[in-house]
């Protein structure tokens, strides 16, 4: 059983990891941009695109090197080194992430077909499972005569399949949502920050169990990389992250969520505290809600038309916000608002007073609805 640490939460160490990843990503993005232009990895405008001039992509390379730098620093810090000593999760993310970035970089340059990319995604997800990143158990509200529910324990095959499914699903969801300048990077930062906060809460509740260190480390490194890339990518973008970046974000978010939620010690949770028991599933759902909703709507929409789920169109959530009158920047900020309210709202429920959090989340959702509807209300007033 992993030991526990009682000297307090290593918040400053995680913050240092995130800032290191951000600084490295910010500095390396300019070099990657020149490299992308030199080898011809450039996104030329298409009918479904919002940008109107050719823009280099492959920014995921800079993000990955930022993640590597942040984790390398963590390995040199005495407290965070335990994340590597008692778990292979960070190593699995570095290897699987490196491979998914390579596949994405090839797609950014020569545009691989959908099935080849899917095979690569499954392979990378399988690598994570081989390194131990999989679901072990989760609570369900049935199965016990006392009405307190039960913990569903998964064997290695079931947990591995669930992890592969979540990784592939999240990779494609982030790939689908990457349609406006700064959108995927901002969503990645918000989701990573929320996952890191949840992991730190679990770390506190378990008295410093080092089993909770890896997800916070993965999330902190990813959050820093997304933050460092945003200045280059926010509208008007100088470089796109491309599939190399969006697939890296999806893989690392799924890995952090699985590492944080798939191994919760339910024996230390009050069996009458439903919110605490459901918190792992709630956090995963909230963090992934916006990109997964966009993915689900796209699949339903395209299959109803008799098209492939991978066929491109201009009906994503961000396209709809543009259609009703929002500017690119406002549409991106609105999606940030929706994602932030949902992700941090659910994480806050697991950390603070539930009633107060529900009121704040309700107010945030109401604000998001009103701001989203402003252009449509104005157009009706004009009519």
N, C-alpha and C positions, 0 to 999 in steps of 0.2 A: 504493500500500500504506500503511495507517495507520502512524504512527510508534510508537515504544515509549518508555516512561518508566521510568527506572531508580532514582528516589528512594525506592522502597518502595511497599507497598500502602497505598492511601488508606482504611484501615479507620476512622479517626476521622471522616473526611468522610462515609462511608456511614452510620456510626452516628448522626451529627448529622442526616442526612437522615431516617433512620428515626424518631428521637426527635421531630423537627419534625412529621412526618406523624402520629405518635401524639398529640402535644399538640393539634394542630389538630383531629383527629378527636374527641378526648375533649371538647374545648371546644364544638365545633359540634354534637355529637350532641344535647345538650339543646335547642338551638334547632330542630333538625330534628324532634325529638319533638313540640314544640309545633306546628310547622307541619303535621306529619302528622295530629295530632288535629284541627286546625282545618279541614283539607280532607277529613277523613273517611277517611284512609288507615290503617284500623285492622283488625287481624286478629281477627275474631270466632271463637270456638272452633268447630271442626268435629269430626266423628266421628273423623277420623284424627289430630287434633292432640293434643298433650300438655298445652298450657296450657288453663286453665279460665276465664280472664277475658279480655276484649278488651284487646289490646295494640297500640299504634301500630307501624307499620313504616316503610319507606322510609329506614332508617338508612344505606343505601348512598350517599345524598347526602353525608352527613358524611364517609364514608370517601373518596369521590372528591375532595372538597375538601381533605382531608388529603393525599392523593396529589399533588394539584396543588401544594399548598404545599411539600411535600418536594422535588418536582422543580424548583420555582421556586428554592428555595434552592440546589439542586445546580447550577443554571445560573449562579449567582453565585459559585460556588467555582471558582477557576482550574483545579484538577485535574479535577473532575468535569464541567466545562463541555465537555471533550473528548468526552464521551459524546454531546453534541448536535452537535458540530462535524463528527464523522466518521461519524455514523449518524443515521438518522431514526427508529430504533426507539422512543426515548422520546416523540417527538412523535406517532408513530402510536398509541402506547398511550394518550396523553392524549386524542386525538380519538376513537379507537375506544372507549375506556373511557367518555368522556363520553356517547357515543351509546348505549352499552349501559345505562348508568345511567338515561338518559332513558326508554328502552324499559322497563326494570325499574320505574321510578317510576310510569309509566303503568299497568303491570300491578298494582303495589301499590295503586293507587287504583281502577281500573275492571276489573281482571282480564281481560287479553287472552287470546284463545284460543291454543292450543298452536301452530298453524301460523303465526299472525302473529308470535309470539315467535321461532319457528325462523327465519322469513325475516329478522327483525331481527338475529338472531345471525349468520347467514351473511353479511349485509351488513357487520356490524362486523368479522367475521373477514376479509372481503375487503379492507376498509380497511387492516387491519394488513399484508396481503400487498402492497398498493399502496405502502406505506411501506417495503417491503423486509424485513418480518419473515416469513421462510420458511426451510425446510430447504434446505441446499445439498448436503450430503453426509453419509454415515455409513458406518461400517465394517461389513462382512459377512464371516463366516469362510469364504468360498468365492471362487472366481474366479481364483486364481493358482496356477501350477504348483509354487511353492515351499512351499505349505501355509500361508502367512502371511495368507491372506485377501486382500481387496481393498476399496478405498473405492468405494462406490456414489455416483456423482455424479448429481444430479438437475438437470433443466433447470428453467426458471422455471415452466412449467406444472405439472410434477410436484411441485416444491417448494411451490408455492402451494396446490395441492390438498391436500397433506399437512398444511400449516399450517392451512388452513381446517377440515379434518376434526378436527384436534387441538383447535383453539379451540372449535368447537361442542361437541365431546365433553366438554371440560373444563367449559364453561359449564353444561351440563346435569348433569354429575356433581356439581358444587358445589351446584347448585339442588336436586338430589335429596337430598343429604346434610344439607341445612339443616333439621333437624327437631327439634333440642333446643337449649335456651338455651346459647349460647356455642360450639356445635359447629363451625359453618362458620368463624367468626372464628378459633377456635383452630387448626383445621386449616390455614386460610389462612396464619396466622403461622408454623406449623411448616414448611409447604412452602416458603414464601417465604424463611425463614431458611436452610433447607437449600440452596435454589437459589442464594442469595447466597453461602453458603460455598463451593459448587462453583465459582461464577463467579470468586471471589477466588483459588481454587486455580489455575484456568486462567490468570488474570491473572498470578499468580506464575510459573507454568511457562513462559509465553510471554514473560517478561521485561518485562511492562508493556505489551503490545499493547493499544492503546485500543479495539480491536474487542471486547474483553471487558468494557469498562466499562458499556455499556447494560444487559445482563441483571442485573448486580449492583445497578444503580440502580433498575431496575423492581422487583426483589425487595425491596430495602431500603424503598422507598416503600410497597409493598403490606404488608410485614410491620409497619411502623409504624402504618399505618391500621388493620390488624386488631387490633393490640395496644391502640391507643387506643379502639377500639370495645368491647373485651371487658368493661371495668368496667360498662358500661351494659347489656350483653347476657348476662352470665353469670347463671345461675339464682339467684334469680328475675329474669328479664329485665324491664327497664323499656321496652325498645324492641327490635323485630326489625330486622335488616338488610333483610329482604324480598328480592324478586328483584333489586332495584337493587343490593344488596350482594353476594349470592351470585353473580350473573352477572358483576359486576365482578371478584370474586376469581378466578373461573374464567378469564375473559379474560386477566387479568394474569399468572396462573400459567402459562397456555399460552404467552403472549408471552415471559415470562422464560425458560421452558424452551426454547423455540424459538430465542431469541436466544443463549442460552448453549450449546446443544448442536447447533444446526443449522449452525454455522459453525466447528466445531473445526478448527484447523490440524493435520491428521493428519501432515503432513510433519515435524512436530517431535516426534512420538511414536515411541518404540521399536517397530518392527514385530513384536517378539516379546512385547511387554507386552499381553496380551489384555485385562486389566482396564482399562488406560488406553484401549485402543481401543474397548472396549464401554462405557466410563463414561458417555458422553452418553446412550445409550439406557437404561442402568441407572438413572441419576439421574432421568430423566423418568418411568420406570416406577415407581420407588420413591416419588417425590414425589406422583404421581397415583394410587398404588395403592389406597388406602382409598376415595376417592370413586368411582373408576372401577369397583372391585369392587362397590360398592353399586349403581351404575348398571347394570352388566352383569347382576347377579342380579335386579334389578327388571325389566329388559327381558325376560329369559328367563322369569321367573315370570309376567309379565302376558301375554306372547304364548302361553304354554302354556295359559293359561285362556281364550284367544281374545279378550283385551282389548287396548286400545291401550297401547303402551309408555308413554304419558303419563298413563295412568289412575292415580289415587292409591290407596294402600293403607297398611296398618300393618305391613308386613313388612320394613322397612329394617333395617340393622344395628343402629341405635340402638333401634329398637322391640324387636328380639330380645333385646338386653341388658336392657331394662326387663322383658321377660316372664320372664326367668330369675331376677329378683329384685334387680337393681341399681337404685339410686336414679338420678335424673336426673344429679346431679353426678358420681356414680361412673361412670355409663355414658359421660359426656362425657370424663372423665379417662382412662378405659380406651382410648377411641378415640384420644385424644391420645397415649397410650403406644404403641399399635400404630403410629400414623403416625410418631411421633418415632423409634422404633427402626428402622423400615424406611428412612425418608428419610435420617436422619443416619448410619445404618449404611452405606448404599451410598455416601454422600458421603465418609465416613471411609475407605472402601476405596480411593477415588481419591486420598486425601491421605496416609494413614499405612500402617504395616505391615499387610499383608493378613491374616496369620494371627492377630495380636492382635485385629484388628477383628472377624474372624469369631467368635472366642470371646466377645467382649463382646456382639455382636449376638445370638448364640445364647442367652446368658444373659438378655438383655433379652426375647427372644421367649418363653423359658421362663417368665419372670416374668409376662409379659402373659397367657400361657395359663392359668397357675395362678390369677392374680387374677380373670380372666374367669370361671373355673369355680367360684369359691368359693361363690356362692349355690346352685348346683346340687348341689355336694358336701354342703353343709349340709342341704339338703332331703332328700337321700338318707339322711343320718345320722338325721334325725328319723323318717323312715319305718321 
